[in-house]
Amino acid sequence: MALSVQAALFFHARQIADQAAQEGVSIARSYEGTAIAGHDRATNFLTQVGGGTIEAHNVTASRTATTASVTITGSVVSVIPGVSLKLNQKATAPVERFVRVTP
């Protein structure tokens, strides 16, 4: 019974982390977006939605001239003593930018 609950918590936490990464990269990749804005958005999402499911989370965001990415790492709340499940979700997207087309 506890094993199935732990598995459900893991998959739920993974979905939350994936959505947080998607939310963050959506902001970071926007035309006037920044890595800091993406980091803040992902962190806020985790705080609001994943507070009781993901422990010790860490958000890393980066943005280059062409790509933005947000990575979420953390630990899933354990209901089985001694079990420690880690998660690592990453979202990457191209940066919105103006490209001049010459005829």
N, C-alpha and C positions, 0 to 999 in steps of 0.2 A: 504494500500500500504506500509506504513512504517513498519507495523508489519511483512510483508513478507520479506522485506529487512533485518530487524533485525534478523529474524529467519535464513535467508541465511547467514548472517554474523556470527551468533553463530555457525552454523554447519561448516562453513569454518574455523573459528578460532579453533574449536575443532579438526578438521582434522590436522591443522598445529601443534597444541600442541601435538597431538598423534604422528605425524611423528617426531617431535623434541625429544620426549621421546624415541622413537624407535631408532633414530640416536644415542642418548646419551648412551642408554643401550648397543647398538651394540659395541661401543668403550669400555665401562666400563667392559663388560663381556669377552673381548678378553684375550688371554693367558697372555699378559703383560700389560693389561689395568688397569686403576685406576679409582676411583670415580671422581677424579679431571678432568681427561681427558674426561670422559663421561659428566660431568657438562659443561665443556668448549664447547664440540661439540654441545650439546643441546642448549646452550646459543647462539652460533654462528648461528645455524640454525634458531632460533627464530628471531634473529636480521636481518638476510638476507631475510627470507621469511615472517615472521609474524609481521614485524614492524608496519604496518598500521592497523592491525586487532586486535592484542592482546596488551593491555595496562598493565602496572605494573606487568609484569610477574616475576615469581620466579621459579628458577630451584633448585631442591634438588636431589643429587645423593648419592648413597651408594653402598658399595661392601663388602660382607663378603667372607669367604672361598668358599662358594657354590652358592651365589646369588648376582646379581647386579640389581639395580633398579634406575630409574630416574622418578621423579615426576615434572610435570609442573602445576603451578597454575597461574591464572591471570584473568583479566577482558576483556570482549569483548567490542570493540568500540561500543558506543551507538549512534543510529540515532533517538531514541525516548527520549526526555527529561525525566529524572527521572528514566529511566530503567537502571538497573545495573545487567548484567549477568556475573556470575563467571564461570570459568571452572577449571577442575582438571583432568588431564590425567596422568596415570602411566603406565610405561612399566617395566616388570621384566623378567629376563632371568637367566638361570644357567650359572655359570662362567666356561669358558673353562679351563680345568686343566688336568694334566697328572695323570692318575690313574694306579698304578701298579697292574697287574693281576697276581696272583700266581696260578701256575698250581696245 
